[in-house]
Structures are given as structure tokens and as C-alpha cells.
Amino acid sequence: MQSSFLLGVSVGESFAEYSLMSDSKPVAQKRVYLSRENLKQSLSQFMTEHADKKPQHAFISLRLPKKLLDYNLSGAVAHITTEGFEHWLDVCGDANHKLTSKDLLFSVRERILADGKVEIALQEEELEAIAAKLQLIECKKVCLHFLHSSRNPIHQDQARLFLQKKGLDVFTPEKTDTPNEVARWNKNALNATIAGVHADRKEEILKALEGSLDAGHIYFLDSVGKILSDENSAQVDSLFSAATALGLNVGAPAKASVLYLGLENFLLISSSTWSSSWNSAWGPLAVNHLQTKMLGIQPTLGIHLNEFGRFDFTTHQEGWEPGPMFLGRGQKLSLLDLWSENSKLTKLQGLEDRFSAQGIQRAKNSLFAISKISRTRDNDLNHITKEMQSLSMQRLAMEAFMLRETEKMIVTGPLASVFANAFKKDPHTVIETQEFSESQAIALRGYQALQETL
């Protein structure tokens, strides 16, 4: 009997991984470093190489690099609010992370009361003036943020129809149970900001899978582990899809928390506790997802001297663009540089052919240079490296112990094998060194979600 296959695709900020599954077991897998390999070409090539394993369904988790979550890179977005609330998002958000410019903030005289009654009717003449200005400056995207529109959307619907007739793309907050208007507005604003970029990335995936399976069998997962509808396929709704899939498919069966040690992030994921919001750099966003905690220790955390002149980790991730120094392009030391000659790290798929001897030596030189101005008495690089490795392991183990909500914990992810020693003395921790656990969980969770809709 012919085997049936599922495809799980996890697209992160810097890496993408693919898993072909048969009967819950992987039969082919691949990871690509997106700074060096094209998403569309690498996925298409993966499918071609395994053409004999044609999947029935594909399930995708899609995230975008944080640098693209910026209106300067993703296109201008205008915001129209109830009069008096033009700067509410700025006041409640982070001054360093803006979702639009001050020149694109507009307001209209309208008011819906908290009980849904209309106090001040919306006048379309005000919208006419705003639309004319937006057309003049060629701004195509507009967010509507009217107070209490979730109670009574009459003005929101009126404005949306009017602006759409003017040829504008209009974004409105989804109706949720959350009373937090800012969380709804922030989500709407972020969705509008990166709608174009997200659509382009989604199109890359669909084109890569052409010929391998019909578009009707390609599904994108949301942050609650369900299938995204076409009308609701925005970036923000898929931000936690991979983490939720890990929590539901890896942690829930064992009633355990999941510590995911990925190349991009170290995450502690609940298997049963849900959160309705995300405290993002842009302020709170209304996103339902399994509770996910970003640990203080992260794979590309920077290394510096603290105020006591001792080696320590910064609170800032250097990221994978240009990446750790061992890749040859990075200019700043990060945590993973301490393991640049570890055989388990150098064999990881997606990294195995990326290590640069020159980059590794430059990282050592940088560590030595810092030691010369430090207050440490020991300038031996091997000793310093081992001490920093030990420090990171201790912090990782302590954080995981203090933050997990269940006694039992499952450690998984591509870097689980590298950092497994931090948990070897914990009798309640199970280490599953599944390098592609994220894409596997997405495939399995997606298939379960699909069955639930049938």
C-alpha cells in the first residue's frame, strides 16, 4: 500500500526547516539559512529531491524578520481614529518602535459610547478630505481605530466602505472579547504594516510548492494551532504558531512544559496555559497563544564586560544577520561563538558548511582582547571559554527551573544536543534531541487541526 505523506514547513526570521512525515515519523528533512539561501528555491529543490514522497497536505508556520515589522521598510500606513485619540498608540507603546509617522495620523468627529449607542454620527465629508490627502501622497493603506467599534461597528463599516470606494486598502481591528482597545489597535496596525511583505513571503511558498500539491491542500497555522482562513491570514495571527504546535504536540501528551532550544530563540512553552495578548516592542497586541516565555539566555546573546569588569552576557541578541563571528561575517561576540568548535554544533544541518576558520579565529582574538582590559586574573582563552559556557548553562537551567509551570519538562530543538548537559541531573527533564522538532510539530498539529474541521 502506498504511504501517505505530510509536509511541515517552519519559516523563521533567519532559518527555515522542512519535514516530510509518514505515519508521524520523518522521512526527509532540511534546514536552510535564509541569509544565504532563497526560501522559494530551497523549498522547491527539497520537493524535487523527494518527488517520490508527494505530500497530501502541507502545513506552514510563517514568521518574518523583525526588521521587516517596520513601516519604513514595509510601506506607509495611515491611521484614522476617533477625535482625541490620535496619539493613543504612541502613548501606550514604545517610543522607539513606531508603526506609522505623525504625518499620517488623522482623526474624525465620531463617538460610540461604551454601551454601543451612537453619540456623534460620522460625517463622510471628513473622510473625503482625508482620502484626498492620502491619494495625493500615494498612501494606499489605512487603519481604522474607532473607540468602542467592537460594541457597535456602524461607523467603522461606514468608513471602510467609503475608503474602499476611493481605492484604499482598509484594515479594521478584529472583534475580540478583550476589553483592551490598545491591544486590538496595535494588532491591526502591525498587520497593516507588514501585510504586503507577508503576502509576498506567502506567495513564495505557494509557488515553491506548485506541482507538488494543489493550493487547496496548503494550510497556514495560526497561534492557537488552527488553520488560518484566507480572510485572517495576517502575520500577527501566525507569530506563535510554531510554539503552540510544540506545546500541543510535544508537551501536552506528557503534561510537560517544553523548552525549545532553537537556533534563533530559547523558548519555554506551556502545554496548557493560554495567553490572550503579547507584550511586543510595539505595545500589547491581542494574540491568543499558548503561554510562551523568552528566556534571558539566548543563542546569539552578546558578550561584554559588566560594570565590575568581568565577563558577562548582554541583554541584546546579535542575531543571525550577519550572525555569530564563526560564520565569518559577524563583528560582535555572541554566546554561540563559545561553542564554535563543538562537534555537535558544527554538524547541525544548515550550519555544517557555514563555519569559517577565519571567523572562529577572529572570535578568539576578540575574546582575548576583551580579557586584556578585564579584571579577570586568568587570560587563558580555554579557561575563559569554559567559564562562560558554564555560566550560560547554569543560567539556562535555573531559568527553566524557575519559570516552568509543570514539574516535568521536555527539552527539544536543534541546540538541545549542545546544551543537554545543563539538564542531565534533573530527574524530571526529558531530553529529546529532535533537530527538526518544530517542523515536525507543525505537520502533526496541522493535520490534527484539519481533521477537526472535517
C-alpha positions, 0 to 999 in steps of 0.5 A: 500500500502506498504511504501517505505523506505530510509536509511541515514547513517552519519559516523563521526570521533567519532559518527555515526547516522542512519535514516530510512525515509518514505515519508521524515519523520523518522521512526527509528533512532540511534546514536552510539559512535564509541569509544565504539561501532563497526560501522559494528555491530551497523549498522547491529543490527539497520537493524535487529531491523527494518527488517520490514522497508527494505530500497530501497536505502541507502545513506552514508556520510563517514568521518574518524578520523583525526588521521587516515589522517596520513601516519604513521598510514595509510601506506607509500606513495611515491611521484614522481614529476617533477625535482625541485619540490620535496619539493613543498608540504612541502613548501606550507603546514604545517610543522607539518602535513606531508603526506609522509617522505623525504625518499620517495620523488623522482623526474624525468627529465620531463617538460610540459610547461604551454601551454601543449607542451612537453619540456623534454620527460620522460625517463622510465629508471628513473622510473625503478630505482625508482620502484626498490627502492620502491619494495625493501622497500615494498612501494606499493603506489605512487603519481604522481605530474607532473607540468602542467599534467592537460594541457597535461597528456602524461607523467603522463599516461606514468608513471602510466602505467609503475608503474602499470606494476611493481605492484604499486598502482598509484594515479594521481591528478584529472583534475580540472579547478583550476589553483592551482597545490598545491591544486590538489597535496595535494588532491591526496596525502591525498587520497593516504594516507588514501585510504586503511583505507577508503576502509576498513571503506567502506567495513564495511558498505557494509557488515553491510548492506548485506541482507538488500539491494543489493550493487547496491542500496548503494550510497556514497555522495560526497561534492557537494551532488552527488553520488560518482562513484566507480572510485572517491570514495576517502575520500577527495571527501566525507569530506563535504558531510554531510554539503552540504546535510544540506545546500541543504536540510535544508537551501536552501528551506528557503534561510537560512544559517544553523548552525549545532550544532553537537556533534563533530563540530559547523558548519555554512553552506551556502545554496548557496555559493560554495567553490572550495578548503579547507584550511586543516592542510595539505595545500589547497586541491581542494574540491568543497563544499558548503561554510562551516565555523568552528566556534571558539566555539566548543563542546569539546573546552578546558578550561584554564586560559588566560594570565590575569588569568581568565577563558577562552576557548582554541583554541584546541578541546579535542575531543571525544577520550577519550572525555569530563571528564563526560564520565569518561575517559577524563583528560582535561576540555572541554566546554561540561563538563559545561553542564554535568548535563543538562537534555537535554544533558544527554538524547541525544541518544548515550550519555544517558548511557555514563555519569559517576558520577565519571567523572562529579565529577572529572570535578568539582574538576578540575574546582575548582582547576583551580579557586584556582590559578585564579584571579577570586574573586568568587570560587563558582563552580555554579557561575563559571559554569554559567559564562562560559556557558554564555560566550560560548553562547554569543560567539556562537551567535555573531559568527553566527551573524557575519559570516552568509551570509543570514539574516535568519538562521536555527539552527539544530543538536543534541546540538541545544536543549542545546544551543537554548537559545543563539538564542531565541531573534533573530527574524530571527533564526529558531530553529529546534531541529532535533537530527538526522538532518544530517542523515536525510539530507543525505537520502533526498539529496541522493535520490534527487541526484539519481533521477537526474541521472535517 
